[in-house]
Amino acid sequence: MPATRRPPAVLHTVTIDLGARSYPIVIGTGLLGAAETWAGLPRAAMAAIVTNTTVAPLYLARLRAAVQPHYSHVLEVVLPDGEEHKDWPTLNRIFDALLQAGADRQTVLFALGGGVIGDMTGFAAACYMRGVPFVQVPTTLLAQVDSSVGGKTAINHPLGKNMIGAFYQPQRVVCDLDTLATLPAREFSAGLAEVIKYGPIADPALLDWVEAHVEGLMAREPACLAHAVRRSCEIKAAVVGQDERESGLRAILNFGHTFGHAIEAGLGYGRWLHGEAVGCGMVMALELSRRLGLVSDAYAARLRRLIAAVGLPVRAPVLGPDNAARYLELMRVDKKAEGGQIRFVVVDEAGHAWVRAVPDALVAEVIDACSGA
């Protein structure tokens, strides 16, 4: 059933500070169906809501009714659901709908859904007529705490995840916590991977808080959700404000992602959820950090227990007969790789993270230690 409708309440507003392109992340309850939530966006004759077959029955009508007062025409684009559809043919369905409807360069796109919808809608907005405004309306925990924030947009390629895309910032991000009530348990756990990530890379106090509030988070207590989303967005906003295009600092946000993206590509997109692959990837990155002498055995075990406690896998899948070689092959396509050399985000116990190159032999040891039943 859809989340219970309630009067809108803005609980927190976090600003992404990018000068003239700054925008707010609005976090609250009852926001989706309130017309006032959508006031002040760029004026246009047309809006287009891009969503998927899972989210549309839950929230499309509500969002359409709320934005209708601001636009003469609201176009609906409903895409198939799943990471396996984050590709060129599905992206072209957005362009087809916009062109057939006569959308112009003032048309505002609304991305209603999780990370896949947010990434594809943002990329479509960046490309259509060389750029139209768009708004992120994330309905999953993972999208609210990570993928909707910061302007990364992309589609996948069979050889690598998110390899075709653009940096393109939204006009606004609206995180309605009520939408998390309809999220399947597996999707919710996947989102917690990105919440946990912020502790090792930036905020040991957040890590302590997550450990202390695991039960409340898993029960989706509103106060816990509001704190987790707010603090995650604050950390990401601070990083993006300093390094929008990932030339340095922003790469730390990919903690666990180099291993995780290899898992997704190696298994086939959609087999594991992105957050599941990232959670397992963090276990592998922690093992790498441990073998480099950056964290203790106890710290690595602590994070592994926490990742398992929120329902995420902690053993990596075997991707082939020569498992380590297959992982290394996939990771060479990672965006952080330079000159064919794979670079990994590693951490210490004080909440510091950085990117460094590591010998293949050591990475292979980590893969062998972390893979299998």
C-alpha positions in Angstrom: 0.0 0.0 0.0 1.2 3.6 -0.6 2.7 5.5 2.4 0.1 7.3 4.5 -0.5 10.8 3.3 0.2 13.5 5.8 0.7 17.3 5.9 4.2 18.3 4.6 6.9 18.8 7.1 10.4 19.9 6.2 12.7 18.3 8.8 16.1 19.3 7.4 17.5 21.3 4.4 21.0 20.6 3.3 22.6 22.9 0.7 25.0 21.7 -2.0 27.3 24.8 -2.4 28.3 25.2 -6.0 28.0 28.9 -6.4 25.4 29.9 -9.0 24.5 26.2 -9.4 23.9 25.6 -5.7 20.7 23.7 -4.8 18.8 22.4 -1.7 18.3 18.8 -0.5 14.9 19.0 1.3 14.3 16.1 3.8 11.0 15.6 5.4 7.6 13.9 5.4 4.5 14.4 3.2 6.6 16.4 0.7 5.8 14.4 -2.4 2.1 15.3 -2.7 2.4 19.0 -1.6 2.2 21.6 -4.4 4.4 24.0 -2.3 7.3 21.5 -2.4 7.6 22.2 -6.1 7.3 26.0 -6.1 10.2 28.1 -7.3 11.5 25.7 -9.9 12.4 27.0 -13.4 9.2 28.1 -15.3 8.2 25.9 -18.2 5.1 24.9 -20.1 5.9 21.2 -19.7 7.2 18.9 -17.1 8.1 15.2 -17.6 8.0 12.7 -14.8 10.3 9.8 -15.4 9.7 6.7 -13.3 9.5 2.9 -13.5 6.9 0.2 -13.4 7.4 -0.5 -9.7 7.3 3.1 -8.5 4.6 4.4 -10.8 1.6 2.7 -9.2 2.7 4.0 -5.8 3.6 7.6 -6.3 3.2 8.8 -9.9 -0.4 10.1 -9.6 0.5 11.9 -6.3 3.5 13.7 -7.8 1.6 14.5 -11.0 -1.2 16.1 -9.0 1.3 18.1 -7.0 3.3 19.5 -9.9 0.3 20.0 -12.2 -0.5 23.5 -10.8 3.0 24.7 -12.0 2.9 23.4 -15.6 0.4 23.4 -18.4 1.2 19.8 -19.4 2.8 16.9 -17.4 4.2 14.1 -19.5 4.6 10.6 -17.9 7.5 8.3 -18.9 7.4 4.9 -17.3 10.4 2.7 -17.8 11.1 -1.0 -16.9 12.5 -1.5 -13.5 16.0 -2.8 -12.8 19.7 -2.2 -13.1 19.8 -4.3 -16.3 17.7 -1.6 -18.0 20.2 1.2 -17.3 21.3 1.2 -20.9 21.1 3.0 -24.2 17.8 1.5 -25.4 16.0 2.5 -22.2 17.6 6.0 -22.2 16.3 6.4 -25.8 12.8 5.8 -24.5 13.1 9.0 -22.5 14.3 11.0 -25.6 11.6 9.4 -27.8 8.9 10.5 -25.3 10.3 14.1 -25.0 10.6 14.5 -28.8 7.2 13.1 -29.5 5.6 15.4 -27.0 7.4 18.5 -28.4 9.4 19.1 -25.2 11.6 22.2 -25.5 14.7 23.3 -23.6 12.7 24.8 -20.7 11.0 21.4 -20.0 11.7 20.3 -16.4 12.3 16.6 -15.9 11.4 14.9 -12.5 13.3 11.7 -11.6 10.9 9.7 -9.5 12.5 6.5 -8.3 15.7 5.0 -7.1 19.3 5.3 -8.3 18.7 3.9 -11.8 15.9 6.3 -12.6 17.8 9.2 -11.0 21.0 8.4 -13.0 19.2 7.9 -16.3 16.9 11.0 -16.0 19.8 13.2 -15.1 21.8 11.9 -18.0 18.8 12.5 -20.3 18.4 16.0 -18.9 22.1 16.7 -19.5 21.8 15.6 -23.1 18.4 16.7 -24.3 18.8 19.9 -26.4 22.2 20.1 -24.7 20.7 20.5 -21.2 17.3 21.0 -19.6 16.5 21.4 -15.8 15.8 18.4 -13.7 14.7 17.5 -10.2 15.6 14.5 -8.1 12.8 12.8 -6.3 14.5 9.7 -4.7 12.2 7.0 -3.4 14.8 4.6 -2.1 17.2 5.0 0.9 20.2 4.5 -1.3 19.1 7.3 -3.7 18.2 9.6 -0.8 21.6 9.3 0.9 23.8 9.0 -2.1 23.0 8.7 -5.8 20.5 11.6 -6.0 23.0 14.0 -4.5 26.0 15.5 -6.4 25.1 15.5 -10.0 26.6 12.2 -11.2 24.5 10.8 -14.1 25.2 7.8 -16.2 24.2 4.6 -17.9 26.0 1.3 -17.8 28.1 -0.4 -20.5 28.5 -4.2 -20.6 32.2 -3.7 -19.8 31.7 -1.3 -16.9 29.2 0.4 -14.6 28.4 4.1 -15.0 31.0 4.5 -17.8 28.9 6.7 -20.0 27.5 9.8 -18.4 28.0 13.4 -17.3 28.3 15.6 -14.3 25.0 17.5 -14.3 23.5 19.0 -11.2 19.7 19.0 -10.4 17.7 22.0 -9.4 16.5 20.4 -6.2 16.5 17.1 -4.4 13.4 16.2 -2.5 13.7 13.3 0.0 10.2 12.3 1.2 10.9 9.9 4.0 7.3 8.5 3.7 8.4 6.8 0.4 10.7 4.5 2.4 7.7 2.8 4.0 7.0 0.9 0.7 10.6 -0.1 0.1 11.2 -3.9 0.1 13.5 -5.1 2.8 16.3 -6.0 0.4 16.3 -2.6 -1.2 16.3 -0.9 2.3 19.3 -2.9 3.4 21.1 -2.0 0.2 20.6 1.7 1.0 22.1 1.2 4.5 25.4 0.2 2.8 25.8 3.8 1.6 24.9 5.2 5.0 27.5 3.0 6.7 30.1 4.1 4.1 30.2 7.6 5.4 31.5 6.5 8.8 34.8 5.0 7.8 35.6 7.6 5.2 34.6 10.8 7.1 32.8 10.5 10.4 33.6 7.9 13.1 30.7 9.4 15.2 28.3 8.4 12.5 29.6 4.9 12.5 29.1 4.8 16.3 25.6 6.1 15.9 24.7 3.5 13.2 25.9 0.7 15.4 23.9 2.1 18.3 20.7 2.5 16.2 20.7 -0.6 14.0 17.4 -1.8 15.4 15.8 1.6 14.9 17.1 1.8 11.4 15.9 -1.7 10.5 12.5 -0.8 12.0 12.5 2.3 9.9 11.8 4.6 12.8 11.2 8.1 11.4 13.7 9.9 13.7 16.4 7.4 12.8 15.7 7.7 9.1 15.8 11.5 9.3 19.1 11.6 11.1 20.7 9.0 8.7 19.6 10.8 5.6 20.5 14.3 6.9 24.0 13.3 8.1 24.8 11.3 4.9 23.7 14.3 2.8 25.7 16.7 4.9 28.9 14.7 4.4 28.3 14.2 0.7 27.4 17.9 0.2 30.7 18.9 1.9 32.7 16.6 -0.4 30.9 17.6 -3.6 31.2 21.3 -2.7 35.0 20.9 -2.7 35.4 18.5 -5.6 32.4 18.5 -7.9 34.0 16.5 -10.8 35.9 13.9 -8.7 39.4 15.2 -9.5 40.5 14.4 -6.0 38.6 14.3 -2.7 35.3 13.1 -4.2 36.8 9.8 -5.1 36.7 8.8 -1.4 32.9 8.4 -1.8 33.6 5.3 -3.9 34.8 3.4 -0.8 33.9 -0.3 -1.6 32.7 0.6 -5.1 35.7 -0.6 -7.1 35.2 -4.1 -5.8 31.4 -3.7 -5.8 31.2 -2.6 -9.5 33.3 -5.6 -10.5 30.8 -7.8 -8.7 27.8 -6.2 -10.5 29.4 -6.4 -13.9 30.8 -9.9 -13.3 27.5 -11.4 -12.2 25.4 -9.4 -14.7 23.6 -6.2 -13.8 20.6 -6.8 -11.6 21.8 -10.1 -10.0 23.0 -8.2 -6.9 21.6 -4.8 -6.0 24.1 -2.0 -6.1 24.1 -1.5 -2.3 24.6 -5.2 -1.8 27.7 -5.1 -4.0 29.0 -2.0 -2.3 28.4 -3.6 1.2 30.5 -6.6 0.2 32.9 -4.3 -1.6 33.5 -2.4 1.7 34.4 -5.7 3.4 37.0 -6.3 0.7 38.3 -2.7 0.9 38.6 -3.1 4.7 40.5 -6.3 4.2 42.8 -4.4 1.8 43.2 -1.6 4.3 44.0 -4.2 7.0 46.7 -5.9 4.9 48.2 -2.5 4.3 48.5 -1.9 8.0 46.0 0.9 8.1 43.3 -0.7 10.3 43.4 -3.3 13.0 41.9 -6.8 12.8 39.3 -5.7 15.3 38.2 -2.7 13.3 37.8 -4.7 10.1 35.8 -7.3 12.0 33.6 -4.6 13.6 32.7 -3.2 10.2 32.1 -6.7 8.8 29.7 -7.4 11.7 27.8 -4.2 11.1 27.5 -4.8 7.4 26.1 -8.3 8.1 23.8 -7.0 10.8 21.9 -4.8 8.3 21.3 -7.8 6.0 24.1 -7.3 3.4 26.4 -10.0 2.0 29.9 -10.2 3.4 31.3 -12.9 1.1 32.1 -12.0 -2.4 30.8 -14.2 -5.3 33.2 -16.2 -7.4 33.2 -14.8 -10.9 35.0 -17.6 -12.8 37.6 -20.3 -12.7 40.4 -17.8 -12.4 38.4 -15.6 -9.9 41.1 -13.1 -9.0 42.1 -12.5 -12.6 38.4 -11.9 -13.6 38.0 -9.3 -10.8 41.2 -7.6 -11.8 40.1 -7.5 -15.4 36.8 -5.9 -14.5 38.4 -3.4 -12.1 40.8 -2.1 -14.8 37.7 -0.5 -16.4 37.0 1.4 -13.2 36.9 5.2 -13.5 39.6 5.6 -10.9 42.0 3.5 -12.9 44.9 5.4 -14.4 47.2 4.1 -17.1 45.7 0.6 -16.6 46.6 0.7 -12.9 43.7 0.1 -10.5 43.3 2.5 -7.6 41.4 1.8 -4.4 39.8 3.8 -1.7 41.4 2.7 1.6 40.7 4.0 5.2 42.2 4.2 8.6 40.4 4.1 11.9 40.2 7.9 12.4 37.7 8.5 9.6 40.3 9.3 6.9 40.2 7.9 3.4 42.3 8.3 0.3 42.9 6.7 -3.1 46.0 4.7 -3.8 47.4 2.2 -6.2 48.0 -1.3 -4.9 50.0 -4.2 -6.4 47.9 -6.7 -8.2 49.3 -9.5 -6.1 48.0 -8.0 -2.9 44.6 -7.3 -4.5 44.4 -10.9 -5.6 45.1 -12.1 -2.0 42.2 -9.9 -0.8 39.9 -11.3 -3.5 40.8 -14.9 -2.6 40.4 -14.3 1.1 37.0 -12.6 0.7 35.4 -14.8 -2.0 33.4 -18.0 -1.9 31.0 -19.6 0.5 
